Amino acid sequence: MKRLALLALIALVGGCRKPTTKAPPPPDPALTAVEQLEIAYLSTRDLYTKIQIMSELSDSTPAAAVEVIGRLFDFEQDTELREELLVSLMDVDGELDAKRELLEEALDPDLPEPVRLTAIDHLIGLGDKRSLPALQKYVADPSQEVRRAIEDALNELMDR
């Protein structure tokens, strides 16, 4: 739902280039489908294409998809795309430990506030009490909104 809203907003304000009509190079048969998606993501500047690739990644082999989403998250500088990568992460089946680890890394105060808030929401969604120490580590986050979200997350996870 959030992804659709982002696409609608982009279309409304014209925030990205129109997709090119140039055909992408043929895929290297030695690469896996997930590796090809990662290369395609890194090779494009088109927002629509990146979001489509995220969707395809979340439908790929779970372990490989989570690994690639993690690398793309580390590489990506755009705040909204980082949030979308976390949404795609949650769309991957299984791999709860790997998801939790990436979401905990996304709590870093050096990351933009919206990314940290998205990570907190998804940690609550996972409902894994093993996230409590990571959340407790950031109770003194510089952002008041993040601190409040962490307090809410701690309370919610402790009550489960």
N, C-alpha and C positions, 0 to 999 in steps of 0.2 A: 504494500500500500504506500509506504514512504517513498519507494523507488518510483512509483507512478506519479506521485505528487511532484517529485524532483523533476521528472521528465516533462510534466505539464508546465512547471515553472520555467524551465529552460526554453521550452517551445514558445512560451508567452513572451519572454524577454529577449529571445534570440541570442542566448548566451553561449552558443558554440557554433563552430563551423558546420556547414552542411557536409554530410559524408561525401567523400570523393567518389568518382565513378571509376577510378583506377582500380583494377583488380589486384588483390593482394598476391604476393608471390606464392607459388605452390608450396604446400607444407612439406617439410622434410620427413620422409617416411621413417627415419631413425628416431624421431622424437615422439614421445607419447602425446596423446590428445591434450593432456593438462599442460605439458611443456609448450605445446603449440599455442594454447590459449594465453599462457604467460608471456610468450614472445609477442603475440598479437597485441596484448594489453600495453606492453612496454613500447611497442612500435607505433601506437596511435596517439593522437592528441584529441581525437574526437570523443566527446563526453558520452554520446549515445552508444558508440561502439564499446567504450570501457564498461558501461553499465550492462550491456548485452553480454559481454565476456564474463562479468561477475556472475550473472545469472547462469551462464553455461558452466562456469567453474563449480557453482554450488550443486550442480547436477552431476558432477564428475565423480570419479573414485574418491571417497571421503578423505582418506589419509593424504593422498596427493593434493587434493583440493585445499585442505587446511594448510598444508605446507606452502603452497603457492600463494594463497591469500595472505599468509603471514609475511612472505617476502614482498608482495605487492604493497601491503600495509606499510612496511618499513620504507619502501621506496617512494610511495606516493606523498606528495606535499600538499595537495588540495584537501582541505578539511572535510568538505562534503563527500568527496570520493573516499576518504578514509572512513567516514561514517558508513557509507554504502558498503565498503569492504567488510566492516563488522556485521552489517545486516546479512551480507552474503555468507559470511562465516556461520552465522546462526542457521542459515538455510541448509547447510551441509548436514547430512544424516550422521549421527553418532559422533565419534571422536571428541567426547566430552572433555577429556583431560587436555588435549591440544587446544581446544576452544578456550577453556578456562585459562590456560597459560597465556594465550595471545590477548585475551581480554584483560588479564591482570597487568600485562605489559602496557596496555593502552591506558592505564591509570596514571602513567608518568606525568607529573606536573609540567614537564617541558612540552607536552602535546597540547593542542588547542582544547579549550574547555568543552566545546560540543562533542569532541571525540571522547573525552573522559566521561562525560555524562552518558553517552551512548554505551560505552563499555560497562558502566555501572548498571544501567538498565538491563543489559544482556547477562551480566553476572547474576542479577536477581532472577532473571528468567531461567538460567541454568539451575538455580537453587542448590548449588553445591557449597556446603559449609566449609570446604577446604579453601574457599576464597576469603574467608574471614581474616586471616593474617594479612593478606595483600590489601584488603580494604582498610584494616586497622592501621597499616603503615602510612596511609594517606589521609588520616583524619585531620591533619593539620594542613591540608591542601591550601594553596594561596587563594583559591576561589571559594567564596562563601557558598555559592550554589553547589559546587562540587562537594564541599564539606557536608552540607545538608543532605545531599543525595547519598553520600557515603554513610551518614548516620542512619538514614532510612533503610539503606541496604543492609547494614549491620543488624538493625532491629528485625527486619524481615527474615533474614537468613537465620538468626538465632532463634526465632520463633518456630522455625520449621522442624 
